[in-house]
Each structure stands twice: as C-alpha cells, then as structure tokens.
Amino acid sequence: MKYGLHYLLLVCAVSAPRLVTAADHVNLEEGLPTQLEDARPIAYGGREIQLAVGYERGDEENTFILNPRYEIGLLPNTQVSVDVPFRFGEGDKHESGNLEFEAMYALWQEGVWLPAVALAGFVEAPTGLHATGFDPGAKLLITKMPWVRTHWLHELHLNLQALRNTARADGENEYRFRGVVGASFRLGPDGIGIVNFLREQERLEGEVANLVEAGYRMQLTPFTVLSIGAQAGVNNDAYDFGATLGWQMAF
C-alpha cells in the first residue's frame, strides 16, 4: 500500500497541468482549521500540500491528530485530493491511517441571488487500524455572500455530508450524517475568521456529537497559509475541547 500511494501521488503530479497558483486564505478547507468548507475548488492547475495537527480532550482522554493532504485542481472547476489522517493517544483510534480520496466539482458559481454550489464524492480505503471496508460518501457544499453587504461579514456556508459504513460491526451506524453551518469574515487584508456549528453522527449507534468551532486563516506569503482553530463540545457525546494548527503551501 505504501508503494501504491507513492505511485498515485506521482501520477497526480505528472498528469496535472504545470501551472503554479497562489494559496488562498479565503478558500476554506476542511480541517484547516475548522470542518467548515466553501463551495469553491482550488484553481485549475493549482497544487497544494496541506497539514493539520490537532488535539482533542474528552473523558480524561487525550487524542492527537496528524492529517497530511495533497490537493490538485486537476480539471476546470474540479478539485481532487488524497489525505491520510492518523490518530494517536488514548482516544478512539479506529480507522486511523485510512486513505481518503475525494473529488469535488463546482456545479455553478455564485450569482446575485443564487449561491455557489458544489458536489463532492469520496471514499475511505481500509488501510488503517481495524478498518474492514471501502466506505463511500458524498457532500453538498453551499456558499453565499450575504445579500446585505457589510465591511466585515464575508460569506455564509452550509455543508451536508453522508457516509456509508459498508462493513459495519455490531453497534455501529450503517449511515452517518454530518451538517456544518457557519460564516467567514474578514480580519484585515490577510486574515479570515471562521465560526461554525457542527452536528455529526458518531461511529457507534445512538451517539451524536455537537460542536462549536472558531478559527483564523492568515496569508503568510502568496503561496503559504497558516491557520489556527479551537473546538468545544456542547453535548455529552462530543469531546470536551480541541485545538488545530494548519499549514498549506501551493507549488
């Protein structure tokens, strides 16, 4: 599997057009630093290396997350990515190390009245800890500038996601759903703030986590973005609090 991943990344790098584009702090990415995404893929020909480092504290358990990602604008209005999230520590490490492949396509751009809308399909390959099946999923991403313009509120966002657990064990959900709603707002010429609410079904039946998240994305250079975020659980099924540090570089 290690060599298969290397081959996949090589094919993506060779097949993508040779056009260097800048990283964009306004373009929201999942996990960098919150789970809120926008409906816009990276530019055609763009390539990015992304890394998120996270911490979660819940039920007297400490969990650390390391999530590297490679993302390319393979076709116009199309974004393809591969990432491998790893989980360390005392918390749930089920499926840590799974390969995740995703392709997102922008259906249409934002108009005066209509929002930007994108669809994404993804699959989790069972390369991780205690993983047993290929789990497919889909996302609907919606982004809209507010109709009443202000100098600070930048965009409103809605994300809906469904994942199927194809080889579920006893006590696990066959389908898992997630909803994220939030806003991004400008904090100076090189900064974007994010606030959002997330509700997600957990792997085990009957568990649903509610979280509030806040984050900040800063353009360090034309090709580099740094992000920092924090999360807080608002019900018993969610972890108590967490933090995320993210970095992405276009090349």
Beta strands, then each sheet from edge to edge (+ up, - down):
strand 1: 47-58
strand 2: 61-75
strand 3: 78-83
strand 4: 86-89
strand 5: 99-108
strand 6: 116-125
strand 7: 135-144
strand 8: 153-164
strand 9: 175-186
strand 10: 191-201
strand 11: 208-221
strand 12: 224-233
strand 13: 241-250
sheet 1: 4+ 2- 1+ 13- 12+ 11- 10+ 9- 8+ 7- 6+ 5- 3+
end
